[in-house]
C-alpha cells in the first residue's frame, strides 16, 4: 500500500526466526481456544474458528496442536480461560496504536501495557479514541521474487481479494475478513507460502516519524510484540527502513 510503513516487512522477516515462531504459535493456540469456546469446535459452522485454523495452517502449525487447542476451547481438555481485549493509545510523535490481547488477567495486562507505553513516551487512550483511523482486513505478505504479479493478481481477485499492493520487496494482498480462508487457499494453490497471513487493523493514513520519536516507536513496537499477552499490535506510523534497522541492531 502506498506509504506503508516498512515495519510490517521487517517484522515479518524477523518473525520467520524460530524464536518468534514460538510466540506466533502461542498466540494462535489462545485464539483457537477462545474461538472454539465462543462458537463451537467445528470450523465448517464456526467462521471465526475457520479463519484462525487457516492462519494456523499458513504458519505451519502442526495439526495436533490445532486439534488440542480446539478441544480445550470446547471443554474436552482442561486449559486456562482467556479473555479478549482491544486497547487503544498513542505512541511517540502522536502515532496511533491498536493493541489486541488475549489474557487470563486483564488487570495485570493493562497495567503492564500502561507502564510500557509510558516508558516509550506514549499513553493508553479511551475506547474509540483511535479505532476510527483503522480498517479491519485480511492481510497477506508475499515475497516478490517468488510470485508472478499478473498470475497472483488474477488469482487473489478471483478468490475475493480487494487489492494487490506493492511494498517494494513484497506483494501485499488485502481481503475482506470473511474471505480470508479462501484467498489463503488460492495463494497456496499457486505454490506460494506467505511471509504473513493475518486479520489486521490497517491504518487509513500515516504519521511520519523521524529521529528520537522514530527510535522510541521502534523500541515500543518490539516490546509490545514480545509481550506474551499481545497477539497483534498495529500502528499508523511511517518510518525510513534504515531507522528501523538501526534501532533493532
C-alpha positions as CSV (number, residue, x, y, z in Angstrom):
1,X,0.0,0.0,0.0
2,X,1.2,3.5,-0.8
3,X,3.2,5.0,2.1
4,X,3.0,1.8,4.1
5,X,5.5,1.6,7.0
6,X,8.4,-0.8,6.5
7,X,7.8,-2.1,10.0
8,X,5.5,-4.8,8.7
9,X,8.0,-6.2,6.2
10,X,10.9,-6.2,8.6
11,X,8.9,-7.5,11.5
12,X,7.7,-10.5,9.4
13,X,11.3,-11.2,8.2
14,X,12.3,-11.3,11.9
15,X,9.2,-13.3,12.6
16,X,10.5,-16.1,10.4
17,X,13.1,-16.9,13.1
18,X,12.4,-19.9,15.3
19,X,12.4,-17.7,18.4
20,X,9.5,-15.7,17.0
21,X,7.6,-18.8,15.7
22,X,7.1,-19.9,19.3
23,X,5.3,-16.6,20.1
24,X,3.2,-16.9,17.0
25,X,2.1,-20.5,17.9
26,X,1.3,-19.4,21.4
27,X,-0.9,-16.6,20.2
28,X,-2.7,-18.8,17.6
29,X,-3.3,-21.5,20.2
30,X,-5.0,-18.9,22.5
31,X,-7.1,-17.7,19.6
32,X,-8.2,-21.2,18.6
33,X,-9.3,-21.9,22.2
34,X,-11.3,-18.7,22.5
35,X,-13.0,-19.1,19.1
36,X,-13.9,-22.7,19.8
37,X,-15.3,-21.8,23.2
38,X,-17.4,-19.0,21.7
39,X,-18.8,-20.8,18.6
40,X,-18.1,-24.5,18.9
41,X,-15.3,-26.7,17.6
42,X,-16.4,-27.3,14.0
43,X,-14.7,-24.9,11.6
44,X,-17.5,-25.6,9.0
45,X,-20.1,-24.0,11.3
46,X,-17.8,-21.5,13.1
47,X,-16.5,-18.9,10.6
48,X,-14.2,-17.3,13.2
49,X,-12.6,-20.6,14.0
50,X,-12.3,-21.4,10.3
51,X,-10.3,-18.2,9.8
52,X,-7.9,-18.9,12.7
53,X,-7.4,-22.5,11.5
54,X,-6.4,-21.1,8.1
55,X,-3.9,-18.8,9.8
56,X,-2.5,-21.6,11.8
57,X,-2.0,-23.7,8.7
58,X,-0.4,-20.7,6.9
59,X,2.1,-20.6,9.8
60,X,2.8,-24.3,9.5
61,X,1.3,-25.2,12.9
62,X,1.1,-29.0,13.4
63,X,-2.4,-30.4,13.1
64,X,-2.2,-32.0,16.6
65,X,-1.6,-28.6,18.1
66,X,-4.6,-27.2,16.4
67,X,-6.8,-30.1,17.5
68,X,-5.7,-29.8,21.1
69,X,-6.3,-26.1,21.2
70,X,-9.8,-26.5,19.8
71,X,-10.6,-29.3,22.3
72,X,-9.5,-27.0,25.2
73,X,-12.0,-24.4,23.9
74,X,-14.9,-26.9,23.8
75,X,-14.1,-28.2,27.2
76,X,-12.9,-31.7,26.1
77,X,-9.5,-31.0,27.5
78,X,-8.5,-28.9,30.6
79,X,-6.9,-25.5,30.0
80,X,-6.6,-21.8,31.0
81,X,-9.6,-19.4,30.3
82,X,-8.6,-16.4,28.3
83,X,-10.3,-13.0,27.7
84,X,-10.0,-10.8,24.7
85,X,-9.5,-7.1,24.8
86,X,-8.5,-4.3,22.4
87,X,-6.6,-1.4,23.9
88,X,-6.1,1.9,22.1
89,X,-3.4,4.5,22.6
90,X,-0.7,6.8,21.3
91,X,3.0,6.2,20.8
92,X,5.7,8.8,20.5
93,X,5.1,11.5,17.9
94,X,1.3,11.1,18.1
95,X,1.3,7.7,16.3
96,X,-2.0,5.8,16.9
97,X,-1.9,2.3,18.4
98,X,-4.3,-0.6,18.4
99,X,-3.2,-3.4,20.8
100,X,-5.1,-6.7,20.6
101,X,-4.6,-9.0,23.6
102,X,-5.6,-12.4,24.9
103,X,-5.1,-12.6,28.7
104,X,-6.0,-14.6,31.8
105,X,-5.7,-11.4,33.9
106,X,-6.9,-8.1,32.4
107,X,-5.8,-6.0,35.3
108,X,-2.2,-7.3,35.1
109,X,-2.1,-6.9,31.3
110,X,-3.4,-3.3,31.2
111,X,-1.0,-2.3,34.0
112,X,1.9,-3.7,32.1
113,X,0.8,-2.1,28.8
114,X,0.4,1.3,30.5
115,X,3.9,1.1,32.0
116,X,5.4,0.1,28.6
117,X,3.7,2.9,26.8
118,X,4.8,5.5,29.4
119,X,8.4,4.2,29.2
120,X,8.5,5.0,25.5
121,X,6.7,8.4,25.5
122,X,3.2,7.0,24.8
123,X,0.0,6.6,26.7
124,X,-3.2,4.5,26.7
125,X,-6.3,6.2,25.3
126,X,-10.1,5.8,25.7
127,X,-12.2,3.3,23.7
128,X,-12.7,4.5,20.1
129,X,-10.0,7.2,20.5
130,X,-8.1,5.9,17.5
131,X,-10.1,2.9,16.2
132,X,-11.7,5.1,13.6
133,X,-8.3,5.5,11.9
134,X,-8.1,1.8,11.0
135,X,-9.9,-0.7,8.8
136,X,-10.2,-4.5,9.5
137,X,-8.8,-6.5,6.6
138,X,-7.3,-9.9,5.8
139,X,-3.7,-9.3,5.1
140,X,-1.0,-11.4,3.3
141,X,2.7,-10.6,2.6
142,X,4.3,-12.4,-0.3
143,X,7.9,-12.2,-1.4
144,X,8.1,-10.6,-4.8
145,X,10.8,-12.8,-6.0
146,X,8.6,-15.9,-5.6
147,X,5.4,-14.6,-7.3
148,X,4.4,-13.5,-10.8
149,X,2.4,-10.3,-10.4
150,X,-0.2,-10.9,-13.1
151,X,-0.9,-14.5,-12.0
152,X,-1.1,-13.6,-8.4
153,X,-3.4,-10.6,-9.1
154,X,-5.8,-12.6,-11.2
155,X,-5.8,-15.5,-8.6
156,X,-6.5,-13.4,-5.5
157,X,-9.1,-11.1,-7.1
158,X,-11.0,-14.2,-8.3
159,X,-10.9,-15.6,-4.8
160,X,-12.4,-12.4,-3.4
161,X,-9.5,-10.1,-2.5
162,X,-9.8,-6.3,-2.6
163,X,-6.4,-5.4,-3.9
164,X,-2.8,-6.4,-4.5
165,X,-0.3,-3.7,-3.5
166,X,3.4,-3.1,-4.0
167,X,5.6,-2.7,-0.8
168,X,8.9,-2.8,-2.7
169,X,10.2,-6.2,-1.6
170,X,6.8,-7.8,-1.2
171,X,3.3,-8.0,-2.5
172,X,0.6,-7.2,0.0
173,X,-2.8,-8.8,-0.6
174,X,-5.8,-7.2,1.1
175,X,-9.1,-9.0,1.6
176,X,-12.5,-8.7,3.4
177,X,-12.0,-10.7,6.6
178,X,-14.8,-13.1,5.6
179,X,-12.9,-14.4,2.5
180,X,-9.5,-14.7,4.3
181,X,-9.6,-18.5,4.2
182,X,-10.5,-18.9,0.5
183,X,-7.9,-16.3,-0.5
184,X,-5.3,-18.1,1.6
185,X,-6.1,-21.4,-0.2
186,X,-5.9,-19.7,-3.6
187,X,-2.4,-18.3,-2.7
188,X,-1.3,-21.8,-1.6
189,X,-2.7,-23.2,-4.8
190,X,0.0,-21.2,-6.6
191,X,2.6,-22.9,-4.6
192,X,3.3,-19.8,-2.5
193,X,3.9,-19.6,1.3
194,X,3.0,-16.1,2.6
195,X,5.5,-14.4,4.9
196,X,2.5,-13.1,6.9
197,X,-1.2,-14.2,6.9
198,X,-3.5,-12.5,9.4
199,X,-6.6,-10.5,10.1
200,X,-5.2,-7.0,10.6
201,X,-6.3,-3.5,11.5
202,X,-4.7,-1.5,8.7
203,X,-4.3,2.3,9.1
204,X,-6.1,4.6,6.6
205,X,-3.4,7.4,6.9
206,X,0.2,7.5,8.2
207,X,2.2,9.7,10.6
208,X,5.8,10.2,9.5
209,X,8.3,9.7,12.4
210,X,12.0,10.7,12.4
211,X,14.8,10.9,14.9
212,X,14.2,10.2,18.5
213,X,10.4,9.6,18.2
214,X,11.1,7.1,15.4
215,X,13.7,5.2,17.5
216,X,11.3,5.2,20.5
217,X,8.5,3.9,18.4
218,X,10.5,1.0,17.1
219,X,11.5,0.1,20.6
220,X,7.9,0.3,21.7
221,X,6.7,-1.9,18.9
222,X,9.4,-4.5,19.7
223,X,8.4,-4.5,23.3
224,X,4.7,-4.9,22.5
225,X,5.4,-7.7,20.0
226,X,7.3,-9.6,22.6
227,X,4.7,-9.3,25.4
228,X,3.1,-12.7,26.0
229,X,-0.5,-11.4,26.1
230,X,-0.3,-9.3,22.9
231,X,-1.4,-11.2,19.9
232,X,-1.4,-8.2,17.4
233,X,-0.3,-4.6,17.5
234,X,-1.0,-2.1,14.7
235,X,0.1,1.5,14.3
236,X,-0.2,4.2,11.7
237,X,3.5,5.4,11.8
238,X,5.7,5.6,8.8
239,X,9.5,5.5,9.1
240,X,12.6,5.1,7.0
241,X,13.8,1.5,6.8
242,X,17.3,2.4,7.8
243,X,16.0,3.9,11.1
244,X,14.2,0.7,11.8
245,X,17.3,-1.4,11.1
246,X,19.5,0.9,13.2
247,X,17.1,0.8,16.1
248,X,16.8,-3.0,16.0
249,X,20.6,-3.6,15.7
